[in-house]
Amino acid sequence: MNNSDTLVTDFRDNGAVVIRGLLSPSDLALLEAGVEANLASPSGRAVVASPDNDPGLFFEDFRNWRRIEAYERLARSATIGELVGRLMGAAEVRLHHDHLLVKTAGTRQATPWHQDQPYYNIDGAQTCSLWIPLDAVPAASSLRFVAGSHLGPWLMPRTFMTNEARWFPEGTLADLPDVDADPSAYQILNWALEPGDAIAFSMLALHSAGGAAGLRRALSLRFTGDDVSHAPRPWKTSPEFPELDGALPAGAPLRHPLFPVVWSRS
Ligand SMILES: O=C(O)CCC(=O)C(=O)O
């Protein structure tokens, strides 16, 4: 793995870092078995995020760690827990959810620019997603980030295909900038990845990804730290947590079996 002090500084300054060689070959074999089991048996939350006329398919599924053991084992691995805890500066790391993102070979559908946290049910700054691809990912289909955007305002979340505001009402958050119209105006971070590499990023980092020339299977494991609290919304978050209705008040820490502690500083 690359130097962890530099990783922490870069994560805090830029909101996203690449971690080389995070997963061992046996971790990758475990993840591959989990992803294939997930694809063979999607949950009721699975969605297709590409149009019918796309030559490929952008497939997503959420919240499967309680039935796909490989996801839970990876999320609970000490290497991942300690890394994420250090990046967030948190004494305790909770798993918020897992998110599978698969683009089959030839998928044209891009992942539009967005921040993740406005789709969720949480407030707080100590957040970290780990995007872990199973396949080699060229820069063109890897994630792209606007460096430092995690320090800026929350931006309007929209549906990926139809650009609708289904979460915060129109006008209540600043609109997403059109980064692609003038990329030179931003500091863009973008890394090609090999199997075993991962990208760690804040849930407020503004990011996107291109389509995929080859198969691109990735799992995002999403973690929270000490300052994160429950923010119930009057709309359906993505993913939804209906089990929390009446069970976890607004502003409460995420002390709930849906969000297990996966690592604590000793
Ligand atoms: O895999 C992708 O194309 C996008 C990933 C993403 O937006 C995320 O993990 O938050």
The ligand as a MOL file (V3000), in Angstrom:
LIG
                    3D

  0  0  0     0  0            999 V3000
M  V30 BEGIN CTAB
M  V30 COUNTS 10 9 0 0 0
M  V30 BEGIN ATOM
M  V30 1 O -18.9520 3.1210 -10.6200 0
M  V30 2 C -19.3450 4.2100 -11.0670 0
M  V30 3 O -19.4650 4.4420 -12.2940 0
M  V30 4 C -19.6960 5.3240 -10.1360 0
M  V30 5 C -19.3490 5.0240 -8.7140 0
M  V30 6 C -19.9100 5.9900 -7.7590 0
M  V30 7 O -20.4870 6.9970 -8.1260 0
M  V30 8 C -19.7610 5.7140 -6.3340 0
M  V30 9 O -19.2830 4.6480 -5.9390 0
M  V30 10 O -20.1680 6.5940 -5.5250 0
M  V30 END ATOM
M  V30 BEGIN BOND
M  V30 1 2 1 2
M  V30 2 1 2 3
M  V30 3 1 2 4
M  V30 4 1 4 5
M  V30 5 1 5 6
M  V30 6 2 6 7
M  V30 7 1 6 8
M  V30 8 2 8 9
M  V30 9 1 8 10
M  V30 END BOND
M  V30 END CTAB
M  END
